[in-house]
Amino acid sequence: MATHRVLVTSVFLRPGGEVDRRLRDEGFEPLIGGRRTEEELIALLQGVSGAIVAGDPFTARVMQAAPQLRVISRTGVGYDAVDVKAATARGIIVCNTPGVNRHAVAEWAFALMLACARKMHANLAEVRRGGWNRHEGMDLAGKTLGIVGLGTIGKEVAQRARAFEMRILAHDVQVDQVFAEANGVTYVPLETLLRESDFVSLHLFLNERSRHLVNAERLALMKPTAFLINTARGGIVDTVALVAAVRAGRLAGAGLDVAEIEPLEAGSPLRELDSVLLSPHVGGVTTDARKNSGATAAENLIRALRGERPLAVVNPEVLA
């Protein structure tokens, strides 16, 4: 008889897969489906001890309706869809998987940066439609990259930028001077970073402090030739302000892998801007990253339900 029922909503984790087999080997009963709404979660979480989830809305209301829930394990780094305060109040452990997709996201951030710099979208589209006009871009070498959030992924981006011979600025509430000195990174205030950077890449969590951190006032500090790269969370950028800045020529463009509302609305003005490159939140979507993410999320959940300390806990005070 299964000792625990476990809900799995991350779409890349499927019946018969490694995570499914790992949970069954532990004697658990996996309930594997896709991403869920708040109402669907309330119905599915009855009698469930743990959940391996993506961006599902684990609100206070959802958790209140799931009295047996003991652990929420994210297959990713961000946990803005989980009400951590409510989880902590109910003694629910919240876990995430920091670092498992750091290479994938850093590579995608750099891909977007390169695409913006070399006007890749315009050049590829030119040939596809039968033309041969060449759209002139710029080198990355010698340009300044500003990294907002020099955490695990931000550091991976910095190391790649160093190989491209870029000047690297960073802004973060926590300073890792050892890494900075070893990799040619200079910490500066956010306003300085925005004024001096040719590319600004965002790598921070979405929370009350970071929501709309990049607003109209801060976008106005950037060079009109600069590009904004966002592979973190859409809510960090004020979309209305970004659209206005690009339309007015106050910003050269952007490379966005995330949106304030996902999926991006069909009528979003972002879709109308040729200098804004859009991708469907695929920064961490590689075979390697997903394999690592699923395995780590499962390990976190298993350890929590065994009464052991998970690999990564967002609210460690619950363990005390």
DAHU-V285620 format. One record per residue. SS is DSSP state (hx for helix, st for strand, lp for the rest). PSI is psi in whole degrees, 0 to 359 (* if undefined). OMEGA is omega in whole degrees, 0 to 359 (NA if undefined). Layout:
# DAHU-V285620
SS,PSI,OMEGA
SS,PSI,OMEGA
This chain:
# DAHU-V285620
lp,136,182
lp,137,179
lp,331,181
st,143,170
st,134,184
st,124,176
st,132,179
st,117,183
lp,346,180
lp,123,192
lp,338,182
lp,358,176
lp,116,190
lp,159,176
lp,135,180
lp,352,180
lp,181,184
hx,318,181
hx,318,177
hx,313,181
hx,320,180
hx,317,180
hx,319,180
hx,325,177
hx,332,178
lp,355,182
lp,12,180
st,161,176
st,102,180
st,137,173
st,97,189
st,125,177
lp,203,178
lp,189,179
lp,143,189
lp,154,173
lp,174,180
hx,314,181
hx,319,179
hx,322,178
hx,317,180
hx,319,180
hx,320,186
hx,338,186
lp,1,178
lp,124,180
lp,12,182
lp,133,181
lp,330,183
st,160,181
st,134,172
st,117,195
st,163,174
lp,245,182
lp,30,182
lp,147,185
lp,88,176
st,82,182
lp,173,177
hx,323,180
hx,317,179
hx,314,183
hx,326,178
hx,329,181
lp,2,182
lp,74,187
lp,338,181
lp,354,184
lp,127,183
lp,337,183
st,139,173
st,118,184
st,115,182
st,138,172
lp,52,181
lp,184,183
lp,312,183
lp,147,180
lp,30,182
lp,343,178
lp,354,180
st,130,175
lp,90,186
hx,324,179
hx,316,179
hx,321,179
hx,316,180
hx,318,179
hx,330,181
lp,2,179
lp,22,180
lp,127,179
st,131,175
st,124,181
st,156,172
lp,184,186
lp,67,182
lp,137,174
lp,343,186
lp,334,180
lp,21,187
hx,321,179
hx,315,182
hx,313,183
hx,318,179
hx,319,179
hx,320,180
hx,321,176
hx,319,180
hx,325,177
hx,317,178
hx,322,179
hx,314,178
hx,319,180
hx,319,178
hx,315,184
hx,320,185
lp,10,181
lp,48,186
hx,317,182
hx,314,181
hx,320,181
hx,319,178
hx,318,180
hx,327,180
hx,311,182
hx,321,182
hx,326,180
lp,8,173
lp,4,181
lp,181,179
lp,20,175
lp,140,183
lp,127,181
lp,119,187
lp,131,178
lp,209,181
lp,158,173
lp,153,168
lp,328,179
lp,130,179
lp,350,179
lp,163,181
st,127,176
st,127,175
st,121,181
st,117,178
st,105,185
lp,86,183
lp,60,175
lp,211,184
hx,311,182
hx,319,179
hx,322,179
hx,323,177
hx,321,178
hx,318,180
hx,318,181
hx,324,177
hx,322,179
hx,325,178
hx,320,179
hx,333,178
lp,8,177
lp,42,177
lp,153,169
st,134,188
st,122,173
st,153,179
st,151,173
st,130,179
lp,153,178
lp,336,176
lp,133,184
lp,126,174
lp,86,186
hx,330,179
hx,313,178
hx,316,183
hx,313,181
hx,325,182
hx,338,186
hx,16,174
lp,36,181
st,137,178
st,122,176
st,134,179
lp,163,173
lp,155,183
hx,318,182
hx,320,178
hx,316,179
hx,314,182
hx,321,182
hx,324,190
hx,346,188
lp,143,171
lp,335,175
st,135,176
st,121,182
st,128,186
st,129,181
lp,67,181
lp,163,180
lp,155,173
lp,121,176
lp,190,183
lp,327,181
lp,326,186
lp,349,180
lp,126,183
lp,34,174
lp,319,177
st,92,182
lp,188,183
hx,319,181
hx,317,182
hx,327,175
hx,328,180
lp,341,178
lp,339,185
lp,155,177
lp,146,176
lp,346,178
lp,3,186
lp,160,177
st,143,176
st,130,179
st,126,180
st,109,174
lp,17,184
lp,272,178
lp,140,184
hx,325,183
hx,350,177
hx,336,182
st,134,173
lp,105,186
hx,317,181
hx,316,180
hx,321,180
hx,314,179
hx,316,180
hx,319,182
hx,318,180
hx,316,180
hx,324,182
lp,356,181
lp,15,178
lp,353,177
lp,138,184
lp,327,181
st,193,183
st,158,171
st,110,188
st,123,175
lp,355,184
lp,159,180
lp,158,179
lp,321,175
lp,123,180
lp,138,358
lp,155,178
lp,132,182
lp,143,181
lp,326,182
lp,14,181
lp,134,178
hx,341,177
hx,327,182
hx,342,184
hx,350,186
lp,113,182
lp,331,183
lp,5,175
st,114,179
st,132,185
st,137,173
lp,155,190
lp,57,177
lp,55,183
lp,9,183
lp,316,181
lp,11,185
lp,80,170
lp,159,179
hx,317,183
hx,313,183
hx,319,181
hx,322,178
hx,313,180
hx,319,182
hx,313,180
hx,316,181
hx,318,181
hx,319,178
hx,318,179
hx,317,179
hx,318,177
hx,311,183
hx,315,181
hx,314,180
hx,318,180
hx,316,181
hx,341,174
hx,348,185
lp,14,178
lp,167,179
lp,125,177
lp,168,181
lp,322,182
lp,119,184
st,128,179
lp,323,182
lp,71,185
hx,342,179
hx,336,177
hx,325,181
lp,331,180
lp,*,NA
